[in-house]
Amino acid sequence: MADADEQQLFAEACLHGLRARLRDDIDSLDGYLPPHIAELARKGAGVLEVPQPAIA
């Protein structure tokens, strides 16, 4: 059951990071998320900044 909780927290953090990246407001994450979730969200948003090679 703990794995499901961790997976849910990770998924929620990724969604928060995606929303913040789309609004270009990463700093807002600290205002409404617990610190550990905000850090995960920042990491998720950071991945979105790195161009990925196209798969042919």
Residue pairs with C-beta under 8 A, 6 or more apart in sequence:
9 37
9 40
10 40
12 37
13 33
13 37
13 38
13 40
13 41
13 44
14 40
14 41
14 44
16 29
16 33
16 37
16 38
16 41
16 44
17 26
17 29
17 40
17 41
17 42
17 43
17 44
17 45
17 46
17 48
18 44
18 45
18 48
20 26
20 28
20 29
20 41
20 45
21 45
21 48
21 49
26 42
26 45
29 38
29 41
29 42
30 38
33 41
